Amino acid sequence: MAERNLRKERIGVVSSSAMDKSIVVSVEIREKHPKYGKFVLKSKKFMAHDEKEQSGVGDTVRIMETRPLSKSKRWRLVEIVEKAK
């Protein structure tokens, strides 16, 4: 049996949960500028699969890479790290 590759994980904040079984997660990355050395915040949005529809806007969640589930979904919800207040 072939061994599964390591899958990427990201922690981000849910920015939209208006779709059925789908969420949009914004992930912020601190990156050092190559010339000036200042840390710059960059953000990227990922569409993720939320099977039980348990997350809401503002929740901090962990997502994991998975097989393509639709045209734009390649991530799935692993756990809710912190619920929104």
PAZAPA-4460 file (N, C-alpha, C; in steps of 0.05 Angstrom, whole numbers, plus 32768, in hexadecimal, padded with zeros to 4 digits):
% residues 85
    n_x    n_y    n_z   ca_x   ca_y   ca_z    c_x    c_y    c_z   seq   type   mol
   8011   7FE8   8000   8000   8000   8000   8012   8019   8000     1      M     A
   800C   802C   7FEF   801C   8044   7FEC   8017   8057   8004     2      A     A
   802D   8064   800C   802B   8077   8022   8021   8092   8019     3      E     A
   8010   809E   8028   8004   80B8   8020   8018   80CE   8026     4      R     A
   801A   80E2   8014   802C   80F8   8018   8022   810A   802E     5      N     A
   8034   811A   8039   802C   812D   804E   801B   8142   8041     6      L     A
   8005   8149   804F   7FF2   815D   8044   7FF6   8177   8052     7      R     A
   7FF4   818D   8043   7FF7   81A7   804F   7FE0   81AE   8061     8      K     A
   7FE6   81BD   8076   7FD1   81C7   8088   7FD4   81E5   808B     9      E     A
   7FBE   81F2   808E   7FBE   820F   8092   7FAA   8216   80A8    10      R     A
   7FB0   822B   80B7   7F9D   8235   80CB   7F95   8251   80C2    11      I     A
   7F7B   8256   80C1   7F71   8270   80B8   7F56   8276   80C4    12      G     A
   7F4A   828D   80BB   7F31   8296   80C5   7F1C   8294   80AF    13      V     A
   7F04   8289   80B6   7EEE   8286   80A3   7EE4   82A2   809B    14      V     A
   7EE4   82A8   8081   7EDB   82C2   8078   7EBF   82C0   806B    15      S     A
   7EB7   82A8   8063   7E9C   82A4   8058   7E93   8287   805C    16      S     A
   7E7A   8284   8063   7E6F   8269   8066   7E52   8269   805A    17      S     A
   7E4E   8278   8045   7E33   827B   8039   7E2B   8264   8027    18      A     A
   7E3F   8253   801F   7E3A   823D   800D   7E33   8224   801C    19      M     A
   7E27   8210   800E   7E22   81F7   801B   7E3B   81E6   801C    20      D     A
   7E43   81DE   8034   7E5A   81CC   8039   7E74   81D8   802F    21      K     A
   7E76   81F2   802D   7E8E   8200   8024   7E94   8218   8035    22      S     A
   7EAD   821E   803A   7EB5   8236   8048   7ECD   8243   8039    23      I     A
   7ED0   825D   803D   7EE8   826B   8033   7EF9   8272   804B    24      V     A
   7F12   8269   804B   7F24   826E   8061   7F3A   8281   8058    25      V     A
   7F3E   8297   8067   7F54   82AA   8062   7F6C   82A3   8074    26      S     A
   7F83   829E   8067   7F9B   8296   8075   7FAF   82AD   8072    27      V     A
   7FB9   82B7   8089   7FCD   82CD   8089   7FE9   82C1   808C    28      E     A
   7FFB   82CB   807C   8017   82C1   807C   8029   82D9   8081    29      I     A
   803B   82D7   8095   804F   82EB   8099   8068   82E4   8089    30      R     A
   806F   82F6   8077   8085   82F0   8064   8099   8307   8066    31      E     A
   80B3   8301   8067   80C8   8315   8068   80CD   8320   804C    32      K     A
   80CE   833B   804A   80D4   8347   8030   80F1   8341   8029    33      H     A
   80F6   8338   8010   8111   8330   8008   8126   8346   800A    34      P     A
   811E   835F   8003   8131   8375   8003   8133   8384   801D    35      K     A
   811B   838B   8028   811A   839D   803F   8119   838F   805A    36      Y     A
   8113   8375   805A   8113   8366   8072   80FA   8369   8084    37      G     A
   80E7   837A   807C   80CF   837E   808C   80BC   8367   8088    38      K     A
   80AF   835F   809E   809B   834A   809B   8081   8355   8091    39      F     A
   8076   8349   807C   805E   8352   806E   8048   833D   8072    40      V     A
   8030   8346   8079   8019   8333   807B   800D   832F   805F    41      L     A
   800B   8316   8057   7FFE   8310   803E   7FE7   82FC   8045    42      K     A
   7FD1   82FE   8037   7FBB   82EC   803C   7FB3   82DE   8022    43      S     A
   7FA9   82C6   8026   7FA0   82B6   800F   7F86   82A8   8017    44      K     A
   7F73   82A5   8005   7F5A   8299   800B   7F59   827C   7FFF    45      K     A
   7F4F   826A   800F   7F4B   824E   8006   7F2E   8246   800A    46      F     A
   7F23   8238   7FF6   7F09   822D   7FF9   7F0C   8211   8005    47      M     A
   7EFD   820B   801A   7F00   81F1   8028   7EE5   81E4   802B    48      A     A
   7EE6   81C9   802D   7ECD   81B9   8030   7EC7   81B6   804E    49      H     A
   7EAE   81BD   8055   7EA4   81BB   8071   7E8C   81A9   8070    50      D     A
   7E91   818F   8074   7E7C   817A   8070   7E64   817E   8083    51      E     A
   7E6A   8184   809D   7E54   8187   80B1   7E4A   81A3   80B4    52      K     A
   7E55   81B6   80A4   7E4D   81D2   80A6   7E4E   81DC   80C3    53      E     A
   7E64   81D7   80D0   7E66   81DE   80EC   7E75   81F9   80F2    54      Q     A
   7E82   8204   80DE   7E91   821D   80E2   7E81   8235   80D8    55      S     A
   7E87   824C   80E5   7E7A   8265   80DE   7E8F   827B   80D8    56      G     A
   7E85   8291   80CF   7E97   82A8   80C9   7EA6   82B1   80E2    57      V     A
   7EC0   82B4   80E0   7ED0   82BD   80F7   7EDD   82A7   8106    58      G     A
   7ED6   828E   8101   7EE2   8278   810F   7EFF   8274   8105    59      D     A
   7F11   826C   8117   7F2C   8265   8110   7F2C   8246   810B    60      T     A
   7F34   823E   80F3   7F33   8221   80EC   7F4D   8217   80E1    61      V     A
   7F50   81FD   80E2   7F67   81EF   80D5   7F5D   81E0   80BD    62      R     A
   7F69   81E5   80A6   7F61   81D7   808D   7F79   81C6   8083    63      I     A
   7F72   81B1   8074   7F87   819F   806A   7F82   819A   804C    64      M     A
   7F98   8197   803E   7F97   8192   8021   7F8A   8177   801C    65      E     A
   7F7B   8175   8006   7F6D   815C   7FFF   7F6A   815A   7FE1    66      T     A
   7F5E   8145   7FD8   7F5A   8142   7FBB   7F46   8158   7FB1    67      R     A
   7F46   815E   7F97   7F33   8172   7F8E   7F16   8169   7F92    68      P     A
   7F07   817A   7FA0   7EEB   8174   7FA6   7ED8   8183   7F93    69      L     A
   7EE2   8199   7F87   7ED2   81A8   7F73   7EE6   81B9   7F63    70      S     A
   7EDC   81CC   7F54   7EED   81DD   7F44   7F01   81EC   7F54    71      K     A
   7EF9   81F6   7F6C   7F0A   8207   7F7C   7F11   81FC   7F97    72      S     A
   7F05   81E5   7F9F   7F0A   81DA   7FBA   7F1E   81C4   7FBA    73      K     A
   7F35   81C9   7FC7   7F4A   81B5   7FCB   7F52   81B2   7FE8    74      R     A
   7F43   81BD   7FFA   7F48   81BD   8017   7F30   81B3   8026    75      W     A
   7F34   81A8   803D   7F1D   819F   804E   7F22   81A8   806B    76      R     A
   7F0C   81AC   8079   7F0D   81B5   8095   7F16   819D   80A6    77      L     A
   7F2A   81A2   80B7   7F33   818D   80CA   7F27   8192   80E5    78      V     A
   7F2A   81AB   80EF   7F1F   81B1   810A   7F1B   81CF   810D    79      E     A
   7F09   81D6   811F   7F05   81F2   8127   7F17   81F7   813F    80      I     A
   7F2B   8209   813B   7F3E   820F   8150   7F31   8221   8165    81      V     A
   7F22   8235   815B   7F15   8248   816E   7EFC   8253   8161    82      E     A
   7EE5   8252   8170   7ECC   825D   8166   7ECD   827B   8168    83      K     A
   7EBE   8289   8156   7EBC   82A6   8157   7EAB   82AF   816F    84      A     A
   7EB1   82C6   8179   7EA3   82D0   8191   7E8B   82E0   8189    85      K     A
***
